[in-house]
Amino acid sequence: MISIRHIFPLALLSLGGSLTVSAQKSDFNPVQTGVNSLGIAPDARGASMGDLGAATEPDANSQFWNPSKYAFAYSKGAVSLSYTPWLRKLVNDIFLANVSGYWKIGSEDNQAVSASLRYFSLGEVSSDNSGLDIQTINPYEMSIDLGYSRKLSEKFSMGIVFRYIYSDLSFSDSYASDQSTGASAFSADISGYYTTYPIVGRNECQWSWGFDISNIGSKVNYNHGDNPAFLPTNLRLGTSFTFPLADYHNLSLNLDLNKLLVPTMPRRVDYADGTEGEFDYVKAYEDWQNMSSITGIFKSFSDDPGGFKEELREISYSLGAEYNYNDQFFLRGGYYYQNPTKGNLQYFALGAGFALNVLRLDASYMVATAQNSPLDQTLRFTLTFDMDGLKEIFGRK
């Protein structure tokens, strides 16, 4: 049976962390979780602005960024299909596929139901299993979720999502008494969205705030529970300001902040030399491994040996802009930054979109700034179908 030392590289691969020399430094200490693919942005619009979407205008992919935005969606419903070739500089058979959508319910246009399905394939992997045989598998991670959002006032809404997660990264050993199986988990998201329309000069603008706490749930237990891992519970905070440049021309400026609500795994280097230091490290590691996910959320704000300054390093940020002409043509750009000691993901993003009554096509392109990053040149494509547009075509008003 495959051990955790074989599973962990696959888990890192799914995240796509930057493979730079910073990994050799003693201060390199990223937060480690299971099912890292849950943190990969599925859609081209959010990705083209540096991976953000907590407070941007609602669209079909808000399930990932902030599902409470659906309550403010203008269309009755929409469905989105996204495809991302992942780590294509290294391999050609890893990809993320995502389907998401929503439907407004009720007669007061103040609530919506939503759903999404994501599938992350790590391609084909072969392994010489103890010299006895060669196994070839197709490891993957997937999740399916359902959400509900509702306006609580004319300017504020909240949403909740329930999610089932399955991760299968391991080989099975036909010569072992027990067989390796995939790991599953359940989680929930809670989110909020506030939007208002201030007058700046003579122009009506839009200012929005949003938050999303995602993947609050059980641990994912690999190897029959012998290797439990935290889900990538994440706190996302964001704001967006949209103002008109001229008739039919709008520009939005957006900012997202993210922090994983997962305790940092203890490292031997942070403890004193000798027997006493070894004992303290083993005790800290066992406490971390046995810690519940809910306790880990609170512990994540005070677990780093570097103190508050070190905790700030765990916050990544995304800064992006979107130009919109008449809701038909879009140009986007953004930047994502993660501290070098916490993963070293740093990149610029560009993108464009074109919309008709029925569909919208978006594409994004990533340019990594970190040396030798496997994320460089990542492409995403998203196709969105608008339900109101389809009704007009078929004559159902």
C-alpha positions as CSV (number, residue, x, y, z in Angstrom):
1,M,0.0,0.0,0.0
2,I,1.2,3.5,-0.8
3,S,2.4,5.4,2.2
4,I,1.8,9.1,3.0
5,R,5.2,10.0,1.6
6,H,3.9,9.0,-1.8
7,I,0.5,10.7,-1.4
8,F,2.0,14.0,-0.2
9,P,3.9,14.8,-3.5
10,L,0.7,14.3,-5.4
11,A,-1.1,16.6,-3.0
12,L,1.5,19.3,-3.5
13,L,1.3,18.8,-7.3
14,S,-2.4,19.5,-7.2
15,L,-1.8,22.8,-5.5
16,G,1.0,23.7,-8.0
17,G,3.3,25.4,-5.5
18,S,6.3,27.2,-6.8
19,L,9.3,24.9,-7.1
20,T,12.0,27.5,-6.3
21,V,15.1,27.7,-4.2
22,S,13.0,29.2,-1.4
23,A,11.9,25.7,-0.6
24,Q,15.4,25.0,0.7
25,K,15.4,27.9,3.2
26,S,14.8,27.2,6.9
27,D,12.0,29.7,7.0
28,F,9.9,28.0,4.3
29,N,6.9,26.7,6.1
30,P,3.7,26.6,4.1
31,V,0.4,25.6,5.6
32,Q,-0.2,21.9,4.7
33,T,-3.7,20.6,3.8
34,G,-5.4,17.8,1.9
35,V,-7.4,18.1,-1.2
36,N,-5.5,21.2,-2.3
37,S,-7.3,21.3,-5.6
38,L,-10.3,22.9,-3.8
39,G,-8.3,26.1,-3.7
40,I,-7.8,26.3,-7.4
41,A,-9.9,29.0,-9.1
42,P,-12.2,27.3,-11.6
43,D,-13.2,30.1,-13.9
44,A,-11.4,32.4,-16.3
45,R,-13.0,35.7,-15.1
46,G,-11.8,35.4,-11.5
47,A,-8.5,34.0,-12.5
48,S,-7.8,36.8,-15.0
49,M,-8.0,39.4,-12.1
50,G,-5.4,37.6,-10.0
51,D,-7.8,35.0,-8.5
52,L,-10.4,37.1,-6.8
53,G,-14.2,37.3,-6.6
54,A,-15.4,37.9,-3.1
55,A,-17.1,41.2,-4.0
56,T,-17.2,41.4,-7.8
57,E,-20.5,41.4,-9.8
58,P,-22.3,38.1,-9.4
59,D,-22.0,35.5,-12.2
60,A,-22.5,31.8,-12.6
61,N,-19.2,31.0,-10.9
62,S,-19.9,32.8,-7.6
63,Q,-20.3,29.4,-5.9
64,F,-16.5,29.3,-5.6
65,W,-15.9,32.9,-4.7
66,N,-19.0,34.0,-2.7
67,P,-22.3,32.3,-3.2
68,S,-24.3,35.0,-1.3
69,K,-23.8,37.1,-4.4
70,Y,-26.4,35.0,-6.3
71,A,-29.2,36.7,-4.5
72,F,-28.2,40.0,-6.3
73,A,-27.8,38.4,-9.7
74,Y,-29.8,40.2,-12.5
75,S,-30.5,37.1,-14.6
76,K,-33.0,34.4,-13.6
77,G,-30.3,31.8,-13.9
78,A,-27.1,30.7,-15.6
79,V,-24.9,27.7,-16.1
80,S,-21.1,27.8,-16.6
81,L,-18.6,25.3,-17.9
82,S,-14.9,25.8,-17.2
83,Y,-11.7,23.9,-18.2
84,T,-8.2,24.5,-17.0
85,P,-5.1,22.5,-18.2
86,W,-3.0,22.4,-15.0
87,L,0.8,22.5,-14.8
88,R,1.0,22.1,-18.5
89,K,4.7,23.1,-18.5
90,L,5.4,19.8,-16.7
91,V,2.8,17.4,-18.0
92,N,0.0,17.4,-20.5
93,D,-2.7,15.3,-18.8
94,I,-3.6,17.2,-15.6
95,F,-6.7,19.3,-15.7
96,L,-9.5,20.9,-13.7
97,A,-13.1,20.7,-15.0
98,N,-15.9,22.6,-13.3
99,V,-19.7,23.0,-13.8
100,S,-21.6,25.6,-11.8
101,G,-24.8,27.5,-11.9
102,Y,-27.7,29.0,-10.1
103,W,-31.5,29.6,-10.3
104,K,-33.4,32.5,-8.7
105,I,-36.5,31.2,-6.8
106,G,-39.5,32.9,-5.3
107,S,-41.6,35.9,-6.6
108,E,-39.6,38.6,-4.8
109,D,-36.3,38.1,-6.6
110,N,-34.4,37.8,-3.3
111,Q,-33.2,34.2,-3.1
112,A,-31.4,31.6,-5.2
113,V,-30.3,28.0,-5.2
114,S,-27.0,27.0,-6.7
115,A,-24.8,24.0,-7.3
116,S,-21.4,23.1,-8.7
117,L,-19.4,20.0,-9.6
118,R,-15.6,20.1,-9.9
119,Y,-13.3,17.3,-11.1
120,F,-9.5,17.5,-10.8
121,S,-7.5,14.8,-12.7
122,L,-3.8,14.2,-11.9
123,G,-3.4,12.3,-15.1
124,E,-1.9,8.9,-15.4
125,V,0.6,7.7,-12.7
126,S,2.6,4.5,-12.7
127,S,4.4,2.9,-9.8
128,D,6.7,-0.1,-9.2
129,N,5.0,-1.7,-6.2
130,S,7.7,-3.3,-4.2
131,G,9.2,-4.9,-7.3
132,L,6.2,-7.2,-7.6
133,D,4.2,-5.5,-10.3
134,I,3.7,-2.1,-12.0
135,Q,0.4,-0.3,-11.3
136,T,-1.1,2.5,-13.4
137,I,-3.8,4.6,-11.9
138,N,-5.6,7.9,-12.6
139,P,-5.7,9.7,-9.3
140,Y,-8.3,12.4,-9.0
141,E,-10.1,14.7,-6.6
142,M,-13.7,15.8,-6.9
143,S,-16.4,17.7,-5.0
144,I,-20.1,18.4,-5.4
145,D,-22.1,21.0,-3.6
146,L,-25.4,22.7,-3.2
147,G,-26.0,26.2,-2.0
148,Y,-28.8,28.7,-0.9
149,S,-28.5,32.5,-0.8
150,R,-31.0,35.1,0.3
151,K,-31.2,38.9,0.6
152,L,-31.6,40.0,4.2
153,S,-32.1,43.6,3.2
154,E,-32.0,45.7,0.0
155,K,-28.2,45.8,0.3
156,F,-27.1,42.7,2.2
157,S,-27.3,39.0,1.5
158,M,-25.9,35.8,3.0
159,G,-25.4,32.3,1.6
160,I,-24.6,28.8,2.7
161,V,-23.2,25.8,0.8
162,F,-22.9,22.1,1.7
163,R,-20.2,20.1,0.0
164,Y,-19.2,16.4,-0.4
165,I,-15.5,15.8,-1.2
166,Y,-13.7,12.7,-2.5
167,S,-10.0,12.3,-3.0
168,D,-8.3,9.2,-4.5
169,L,-4.6,9.6,-4.7
170,S,-3.3,6.2,-3.8
171,F,-2.3,2.8,-5.2
172,S,-3.7,-0.4,-3.8
173,D,-1.5,-3.4,-3.0
174,S,-3.0,-6.7,-4.0
175,Y,-0.5,-8.5,-1.7
176,A,-1.5,-6.5,1.4
177,S,-4.2,-7.7,3.8
178,D,-6.0,-4.3,3.6
179,Q,-6.6,-2.3,0.5
180,S,-6.1,1.4,0.0
181,T,-9.2,3.4,-0.6
182,G,-10.1,7.0,-1.4
183,A,-10.8,9.5,1.3
184,S,-14.0,11.5,1.6
185,A,-15.1,14.5,3.7
186,F,-18.0,16.9,4.2
187,S,-17.8,20.6,4.5
188,A,-19.8,23.8,4.5
189,D,-19.3,27.4,3.4
190,I,-20.9,30.6,4.9
191,S,-20.7,33.9,3.1
192,G,-22.0,37.5,3.0
193,Y,-22.3,40.2,0.4
194,Y,-23.1,43.9,0.8
195,T,-23.5,46.4,-2.0
196,T,-24.4,50.0,-2.2
197,Y,-24.6,52.7,-4.9
198,P,-22.8,56.0,-3.8
199,I,-22.8,59.1,-5.9
200,V,-19.3,60.3,-6.7
201,G,-19.4,63.7,-8.4
202,R,-22.3,63.3,-10.8
203,N,-21.9,59.6,-11.3
204,E,-23.6,56.7,-9.7
205,C,-21.0,54.1,-8.7
206,Q,-21.2,50.7,-7.0
207,W,-19.2,49.7,-3.9
208,S,-19.4,46.2,-2.6
209,W,-17.9,44.1,0.2
210,G,-17.9,40.4,0.6
211,F,-16.7,37.5,2.7
212,D,-16.6,33.8,2.3
213,I,-15.5,31.1,4.8
214,S,-15.1,27.9,2.8
215,N,-14.6,24.2,3.5
216,I,-15.5,24.2,7.2
217,G,-15.8,20.5,7.9
218,S,-14.3,17.2,8.8
219,K,-10.8,16.1,8.1
220,V,-10.0,14.0,5.0
221,N,-8.6,10.6,6.2
222,Y,-6.1,9.0,3.9
223,N,-5.0,5.3,4.4
224,H,-8.0,4.3,6.5
225,G,-7.6,7.2,8.9
226,D,-3.9,6.7,9.5
227,N,-3.1,10.0,7.9
228,P,-5.8,12.6,8.5
229,A,-5.3,15.9,6.8
230,F,-7.1,19.3,7.3
231,L,-9.3,20.5,4.5
232,P,-8.2,23.9,3.0
233,T,-10.6,25.9,5.2
234,N,-10.2,29.5,3.9
235,L,-11.2,33.0,4.9
236,R,-11.7,35.3,1.9
237,L,-12.4,39.0,2.3
238,G,-12.9,41.3,-0.6
239,T,-14.1,44.7,-1.9
240,S,-15.0,46.1,-5.3
241,F,-15.6,49.6,-6.6
242,T,-17.1,50.2,-10.0
243,F,-17.4,53.6,-11.6
244,P,-18.4,54.8,-15.1
245,L,-15.8,56.1,-17.5
246,A,-18.4,57.2,-20.1
247,D,-21.7,56.0,-21.5
248,Y,-21.5,52.1,-21.7
249,H,-18.0,52.1,-20.3
250,N,-17.3,50.9,-16.7
251,L,-14.2,50.1,-14.8
252,S,-14.1,48.1,-11.5
253,L,-11.2,47.9,-9.1
254,N,-11.1,44.8,-6.9
255,L,-9.1,43.5,-3.9
256,D,-9.3,40.1,-2.1
257,L,-7.4,38.9,1.0
258,N,-7.1,35.2,1.8
259,K,-6.0,33.3,4.9
260,L,-6.0,29.5,5.4
261,L,-7.8,28.7,8.7
262,V,-5.5,25.7,9.2
263,P,-2.8,25.4,11.9
264,T,0.7,25.3,10.7
265,M,2.4,21.9,11.1
266,P,5.2,21.9,13.7
267,R,8.8,21.6,12.4
268,R,11.7,20.1,14.2
269,V,13.9,23.1,13.5
270,D,11.7,25.3,15.6
271,Y,12.5,23.4,18.8
272,A,15.6,23.1,20.9
273,D,18.3,20.5,20.3
274,G,18.6,17.5,22.5
275,T,16.2,15.1,24.1
276,E,13.9,17.8,25.6
277,G,13.5,19.5,22.3
278,E,12.7,16.2,20.6
279,F,10.1,15.5,23.2
280,D,8.5,18.9,22.8
281,Y,8.4,18.5,19.0
282,V,6.8,15.0,19.1
283,K,4.2,16.3,21.5
284,A,3.4,19.3,19.3
285,Y,3.2,17.2,16.2
286,E,0.8,14.7,17.9
287,D,-1.4,17.5,19.1
288,W,-1.4,19.0,15.6
289,Q,-2.3,15.6,14.0
290,N,-5.1,14.9,16.5
291,M,-6.5,18.4,16.5
292,S,-10.1,18.8,15.3
293,S,-10.7,20.9,12.3
294,I,-12.9,23.4,14.3
295,T,-10.2,23.8,16.9
296,G,-7.7,24.2,14.1
297,I,-9.6,27.2,12.7
298,F,-9.1,29.2,16.0
299,K,-5.6,27.8,16.4
300,S,-4.6,29.1,13.0
301,F,-4.5,32.6,14.3
302,S,-1.9,31.9,17.0
303,D,0.0,28.8,16.1
304,D,3.1,30.2,14.4
305,P,6.3,30.3,16.4
306,G,7.2,33.6,14.7
307,G,4.2,35.3,16.4
308,F,1.8,37.9,14.9
309,K,4.3,39.1,12.3
310,E,4.6,35.5,11.0
311,E,0.8,35.1,11.0
312,L,0.5,38.1,8.7
313,R,2.7,36.2,6.2
314,E,-0.1,33.7,5.8
315,I,-2.3,36.3,4.2
316,S,-2.2,36.4,0.4
317,Y,-3.8,39.1,-1.7
318,S,-5.2,39.6,-5.1
319,L,-5.5,42.9,-6.9
320,G,-7.4,43.2,-10.2
321,A,-9.4,45.4,-12.6
322,E,-12.1,44.8,-15.1
323,Y,-13.1,47.0,-18.0
324,N,-16.7,46.5,-19.2
325,Y,-18.2,47.8,-22.4
326,N,-22.0,47.6,-22.5
327,D,-21.8,44.2,-20.7
328,Q,-20.6,42.7,-24.0
329,F,-16.9,43.1,-24.1
330,F,-14.5,42.7,-21.1
331,L,-10.8,43.3,-20.5
332,R,-9.2,42.1,-17.2
333,G,-5.9,42.1,-15.4
334,G,-4.6,41.3,-12.0
335,Y,-1.8,40.3,-9.7
336,Y,-1.6,37.6,-7.0
337,Y,0.9,37.5,-4.2
338,Q,1.8,34.9,-1.6
339,N,4.7,35.2,0.8
340,P,7.8,33.2,-0.3
341,T,7.8,31.4,3.1
342,K,4.2,30.3,2.7
343,G,4.2,28.9,-0.8
344,N,5.7,31.6,-3.1
345,L,2.9,31.8,-5.6
346,Q,3.3,35.1,-7.4
347,Y,1.9,35.9,-10.8
348,F,0.3,38.4,-13.1
349,A,-2.9,37.5,-14.9
350,L,-4.6,38.8,-18.1
351,G,-8.0,37.9,-19.6
352,A,-10.8,38.9,-21.9
353,G,-14.5,38.1,-22.4
354,F,-17.2,38.5,-25.0
355,A,-20.9,38.2,-24.2
356,L,-24.1,37.8,-26.3
357,N,-27.7,37.4,-25.1
358,V,-27.3,33.7,-24.6
359,L,-23.7,33.0,-23.9
360,R,-20.4,34.5,-22.7
361,L,-16.9,33.2,-23.4
362,D,-14.0,34.1,-21.1
363,A,-10.3,33.3,-21.2
364,S,-7.4,34.0,-18.9
365,Y,-3.6,33.6,-19.1
366,M,-1.2,33.5,-16.1
367,V,2.4,34.9,-16.1
368,A,4.3,33.7,-13.1
369,T,6.9,36.0,-11.5
370,A,8.5,33.4,-9.3
371,Q,11.5,31.6,-10.9
372,N,10.7,28.2,-12.5
373,S,7.1,28.3,-11.4
374,P,5.1,25.4,-12.9
375,L,2.0,27.7,-13.0
376,D,3.5,29.9,-15.7
377,Q,1.5,30.1,-18.9
378,T,-1.6,28.6,-17.3
379,L,-4.7,29.0,-19.5
380,R,-8.4,28.9,-18.4
381,F,-11.5,28.9,-20.5
382,T,-15.1,29.4,-19.3
383,L,-18.4,29.2,-21.3
384,T,-21.5,30.6,-19.6
385,F,-25.1,30.2,-20.7
386,D,-27.7,32.7,-19.6
387,M,-31.2,31.4,-18.9
388,D,-32.9,34.7,-19.7
389,G,-31.3,34.8,-23.1
390,L,-32.4,31.3,-23.8
391,K,-36.0,32.2,-22.9
392,E,-35.9,35.1,-25.3
393,I,-34.7,32.8,-28.1
394,F,-37.4,30.2,-27.5
395,G,-40.1,32.9,-27.0
396,R,-40.9,32.1,-23.4
397,K,-41.2,35.5,-21.6
